């Protein structure tokens, strides 16, 4: 019996390593890899966890955006949230991994900080609202990530931004995450960090001006990204007339991609909200007060064939 235990553990370790290796080749085989990992975990949970941790520790040392590492970290996040008729979401494994990541976010090695923040973000965002994560652990994660929002390495800040997304209250100016988000989106030197905040910042009367402020960002792709975010997150009818007019200003942007993003927002989001009626859209822009902006909007929509394509 004693000699059988190491043999069983070895078999589990081999199965875990094979599944992790397979997962690095493509996202397509991840479901099959997850089933194999679940089977290994059922045979010997301890050997499964030890092997997973050891493989993860090696991955954390890689700073370059290697596709194989990205795929493996995604697999681990998918593993904890996976459920079907046989398996349920593994909150216990998620908590174990999150507890391991918190101290690693403070490591001296920038690669370890980056990957620990990245996996923390993936785990938190893959777990459902009903995940069994204690308030104490959430608080530990929050404090660790608030520190990393000031990390000297931009990619660490980017993933710290994603990690605290579910911990924000965008309606509360005193909320530490919202306060940091508003600071970063306005003044972070990295355009990738500013874009990450735009992607994660909840919309409220408090945060909306900070989002719209990025329409004047010095970087073309941040301005373009702002239009994508506005199109997805904000209903035209939730905006004030002055804010709608400000957004239409993108039609005169010096960058063609920004101009196209502005037109796309109007054609795919604004016009359908106005029953594909240009007249209704013009009313939302207050033609009498803003005749030039209204005319530019109408020309842009007609030029794109927006009315025809939306109605067809």
VMD Tcl script that draws the C-alpha trace (Angstrom):
set ca {
  {0.00 0.00 0.00}
  {2.81 2.39 0.90}
  {4.52 1.95 -2.48}
  {1.18 2.41 -4.28}
  {0.67 5.96 -2.93}
  {3.67 7.58 -4.62}
  {2.76 5.72 -7.81}
  {-0.78 7.09 -7.68}
  {0.53 10.60 -6.98}
  {2.96 10.26 -9.87}
  {0.12 9.27 -12.19}
  {-1.90 12.31 -11.10}
  {1.10 14.61 -11.52}
  {1.70 13.26 -15.04}
  {-1.96 13.75 -15.96}
  {-1.92 17.35 -14.64}
  {1.31 18.19 -16.47}
  {0.02 16.70 -19.74}
  {-3.24 18.67 -19.51}
  {-1.40 21.92 -18.74}
  {1.02 21.32 -21.61}
  {-1.85 20.57 -23.99}
  {-3.66 23.75 -22.89}
  {-0.73 25.88 -24.01}
  {-1.13 24.89 -27.67}
  {-4.59 26.32 -28.28}
  {-7.74 27.53 -26.55}
  {-9.77 25.02 -28.60}
  {-8.79 22.03 -26.45}
  {-9.34 23.71 -23.08}
  {-12.60 21.96 -22.25}
  {-10.97 18.56 -22.70}
  {-7.99 19.69 -20.58}
  {-10.33 20.86 -17.81}
  {-12.08 17.46 -17.68}
  {-8.68 15.73 -17.40}
  {-7.66 18.07 -14.60}
  {-10.95 17.47 -12.78}
  {-10.41 13.71 -13.07}
  {-6.87 14.02 -11.69}
  {-8.14 16.18 -8.82}
  {-10.74 13.53 -7.94}
  {-8.05 10.82 -7.71}
  {-5.66 12.76 -5.43}
  {-6.50 16.39 -4.60}
  {-3.20 16.99 -2.82}
  {-0.97 15.74 -5.67}
  {-3.16 17.66 -8.14}
  {-2.74 20.91 -6.21}
  {1.02 20.47 -5.66}
  {1.62 19.86 -9.38}
  {-0.61 22.76 -10.41}
  {1.19 25.12 -7.99}
  {4.64 24.04 -9.20}
  {3.68 24.60 -12.87}
  {2.11 27.92 -12.03}
  {5.21 29.07 -10.17}
  {7.27 28.55 -13.33}
  {4.75 30.44 -15.47}
  {4.83 33.42 -13.08}
  {8.48 34.04 -13.92}
  {7.79 34.78 -17.60}
  {7.37 38.52 -18.25}
  {7.04 38.38 -22.05}
  {3.52 37.97 -23.41}
  {4.08 34.38 -24.48}
  {0.88 32.86 -25.95}
  {1.51 29.56 -24.14}
  {1.54 31.31 -20.73}
  {-1.56 33.36 -21.59}
  {-3.42 30.17 -22.54}
  {-2.37 28.30 -19.41}
  {-3.45 31.12 -17.07}
  {-6.78 31.33 -18.90}
  {-7.20 27.57 -18.47}
  {-6.67 27.87 -14.71}
  {-9.28 30.63 -14.47}
  {-11.69 28.56 -16.58}
  {-10.98 25.50 -14.42}
  {-12.23 27.12 -11.19}
  {-15.39 28.49 -12.84}
  {-16.19 25.34 -14.86}
  {-19.40 23.49 -14.07}
  {-21.52 20.84 -15.77}
  {-23.80 18.00 -14.65}
  {-20.84 16.26 -12.97}
  {-18.66 19.11 -11.69}
  {-19.49 22.34 -9.91}
  {-17.59 25.64 -9.64}
  {-14.48 25.12 -7.53}
  {-14.53 28.03 -5.06}
  {-12.11 26.17 -2.79}
  {-9.41 26.01 -5.48}
  {-10.10 29.64 -6.42}
  {-9.61 30.76 -2.81}
  {-6.41 28.70 -2.54}
  {-4.98 30.31 -5.71}
  {-6.06 33.82 -4.72}
  {-4.44 33.42 -1.30}
  {-1.22 32.33 -3.01}
  {-1.31 35.29 -5.42}
  {-1.82 38.09 -2.85}
  {1.73 38.02 -1.38}
  {3.21 37.43 -4.85}
  {1.77 40.76 -6.07}
  {4.40 42.37 -3.84}
  {7.34 40.37 -5.24}
  {10.54 42.17 -6.27}
  {10.44 40.48 -9.70}
  {8.23 42.51 -12.06}
  {7.24 39.32 -13.95}
  {5.87 37.75 -10.77}
  {3.94 40.93 -9.88}
  {2.51 41.11 -13.41}
  {1.45 37.46 -13.59}
  {0.08 37.41 -10.01}
  {-2.10 40.45 -10.80}
  {-3.12 38.95 -14.13}
  {-4.21 35.62 -12.62}
  {-5.97 37.39 -9.73}
  {-7.95 39.44 -12.27}
  {-8.81 36.36 -14.33}
  {-9.91 34.38 -11.27}
  {-12.06 37.17 -9.83}
  {-13.70 37.93 -13.15}
  {-14.40 34.25 -13.95}
  {-16.06 33.54 -10.60}
  {-19.79 34.07 -10.26}
  {-21.38 36.54 -7.85}
  {-22.15 33.65 -5.50}
  {-18.52 32.49 -5.21}
  {-17.58 31.53 -1.67}
  {-14.82 34.11 -1.17}
  {-14.64 35.63 2.30}
  {-14.85 39.37 2.97}
  {-11.40 39.11 4.58}
  {-9.86 37.72 1.39}
  {-11.60 40.34 -0.76}
  {-10.17 43.00 1.56}
  {-6.66 41.52 1.27}
  {-6.96 41.47 -2.52}
  {-8.28 45.04 -2.55}
  {-5.37 46.37 -0.47}
  {-2.80 44.46 -2.55}
  {-4.27 45.73 -5.82}
  {-4.58 49.34 -4.64}
  {-0.80 49.18 -4.08}
  {-0.26 47.71 -7.56}
  {-2.31 50.50 -9.16}
  {0.78 52.58 -8.32}
  {3.30 50.01 -9.58}
  {6.12 51.45 -11.68}
  {5.49 48.84 -14.43}
  {2.51 49.74 -16.69}
  {1.43 46.15 -17.43}
  {1.17 45.47 -13.68}
  {-1.10 48.52 -13.31}
  {-3.21 47.32 -16.27}
  {-3.97 43.98 -14.60}
  {-4.46 45.54 -11.16}
  {-7.12 47.73 -12.80}
  {-8.90 44.61 -14.12}
  {-8.58 42.82 -10.76}
  {-10.52 45.43 -8.76}
  {-13.28 45.95 -11.33}
  {-15.86 44.04 -9.28}
  {-14.82 45.76 -6.06}
  {-15.75 49.30 -7.18}
  {-18.74 51.48 -6.34}
  {-18.82 54.03 -9.18}
  {-21.48 56.11 -7.41}
  {-19.31 56.80 -4.34}
  {-16.56 59.45 -4.57}
  {-15.04 58.06 -1.36}
  {-14.78 54.53 -2.79}
  {-11.02 53.81 -3.02}
  {-11.24 51.88 -6.31}
  {-13.37 54.54 -8.02}
  {-11.09 57.30 -6.73}
  {-8.03 55.48 -8.12}
  {-9.77 54.75 -11.42}
  {-10.62 58.43 -11.89}
  {-7.05 59.45 -11.05}
  {-5.52 56.89 -13.43}
  {-7.83 57.54 -16.38}
  {-6.99 61.23 -16.22}
  {-3.31 61.20 -15.42}
  {-1.61 57.82 -15.90}
  {1.32 58.15 -18.30}
  {0.54 54.82 -19.99}
  {-2.18 54.82 -22.64}
  {-2.76 51.10 -21.97}
  {-3.59 51.87 -18.33}
  {-5.98 54.66 -19.36}
  {-7.70 52.24 -21.77}
  {-7.87 49.53 -19.09}
  {-9.66 51.96 -16.76}
  {-12.09 52.95 -19.53}
  {-12.89 49.25 -20.04}
  {-13.47 48.60 -16.32}
  {-14.87 51.84 -14.89}
  {-18.56 51.65 -14.03}
  {-20.70 54.46 -15.45}
  {-22.38 56.91 -13.08}
  {-23.00 60.65 -12.85}
  {-19.70 60.78 -10.94}
  {-17.56 58.86 -13.45}
  {-19.14 59.90 -16.77}
  {-17.26 63.23 -17.04}
  {-13.97 61.34 -16.54}
  {-14.88 58.94 -19.36}
  {-15.88 61.73 -21.74}
  {-12.70 63.64 -20.87}
  {-10.78 60.91 -22.78}
  {-12.35 62.19 -26.02}
  {-9.56 64.78 -25.80}
  {-6.79 62.29 -24.97}
  {-3.45 62.96 -26.64}
  {-3.36 59.41 -28.05}
  {-5.51 58.59 -31.08}
  {-6.27 55.03 -29.99}
  {-7.44 56.15 -26.53}
  {-9.89 58.59 -28.17}
  {-11.02 55.82 -30.54}
  {-11.40 53.38 -27.63}
  {-13.46 55.92 -25.71}
  {-16.05 55.85 -28.51}
  {-16.18 52.04 -28.34}
  {-16.71 52.19 -24.57}
  {-19.40 54.87 -24.83}
  {-21.17 52.86 -27.56}
  {-21.24 49.74 -25.38}
  {-21.89 51.22 -21.93}
  {-23.89 54.42 -22.35}
  {-27.36 54.93 -23.81}
  {-27.74 58.14 -25.82}
  {-30.82 59.03 -23.76}
  {-28.77 58.88 -20.54}
  {-26.56 61.70 -21.85}
  {-27.18 65.43 -21.58}
  {-27.49 67.35 -24.86}
  {-24.09 69.00 -24.30}
  {-22.51 65.57 -23.82}
  {-24.06 64.26 -27.06}
  {-22.73 67.29 -28.90}
  {-19.30 66.76 -27.34}
  {-19.31 63.17 -28.64}
  {-20.26 64.32 -32.15}
  {-17.12 66.45 -32.07}
  {-15.31 63.22 -32.96}
  {-16.50 63.70 -36.53}
  {-13.89 66.47 -36.79}
  {-11.07 64.54 -35.12}
  {-7.73 64.72 -36.91}
  {-7.50 60.91 -36.86}
  {-9.57 58.98 -39.41}
  {-9.98 55.96 -37.08}
  {-11.49 58.19 -34.38}
  {-13.88 59.74 -36.92}
  {-14.93 56.24 -38.03}
  {-15.48 55.14 -34.40}
  {-17.70 58.17 -33.85}
  {-19.78 57.40 -36.95}
  {-20.01 53.74 -35.94}
  {-21.36 54.72 -32.52}
  {-24.07 56.87 -34.11}
  {-25.05 54.34 -36.78}
  {-25.02 51.16 -34.68}
  {-26.18 52.51 -31.30}
  {-27.72 55.98 -31.46}
  {-29.83 55.62 -34.59}
  {-31.48 52.31 -33.55}
  {-32.37 53.94 -30.18}
  {-34.18 56.60 -32.22}
  {-36.20 54.01 -34.19}
  {-33.80 54.53 -37.10}
  {-35.27 58.00 -37.53}
  {-32.77 60.80 -38.29}
  {-35.42 63.33 -37.22}
  {-35.67 61.78 -33.75}
  {-31.88 61.72 -33.48}
  {-31.66 65.41 -34.43}
  {-34.17 66.26 -31.71}
  {-31.83 64.67 -29.15}
  {-29.10 67.02 -30.38}
  {-31.30 70.15 -30.15}
  {-30.97 71.41 -33.74}
  {-31.81 75.01 -32.81}
  {-29.05 75.27 -30.21}
  {-26.47 73.17 -32.09}
  {-27.28 73.40 -35.82}
  {-23.70 72.73 -37.01}
  {-23.26 69.62 -34.86}
  {-26.67 68.34 -35.97}
  {-25.80 68.87 -39.63}
  {-22.47 67.05 -39.25}
  {-24.25 64.14 -37.53}
  {-26.85 63.92 -40.30}
  {-24.23 64.02 -43.06}
  {-22.22 61.30 -41.31}
  {-25.24 59.01 -40.92}
  {-26.40 59.52 -44.52}
  {-22.85 59.11 -45.77}
  {-22.58 55.74 -44.06}
  {-25.93 54.59 -45.35}
  {-26.83 54.20 -41.70}
  {-30.57 54.63 -42.15}
  {-30.76 52.07 -44.94}
  {-28.55 49.43 -43.25}
  {-30.24 49.83 -39.87}
  {-33.72 49.57 -41.35}
  {-33.02 46.65 -43.67}
}
mol new
graphics top color blue
foreach p $ca { graphics top sphere $p radius 0.5 }
foreach p [lrange $ca 0 end-1] q [lrange $ca 1 end] { graphics top cylinder $p $q radius 0.2 }
display resetview
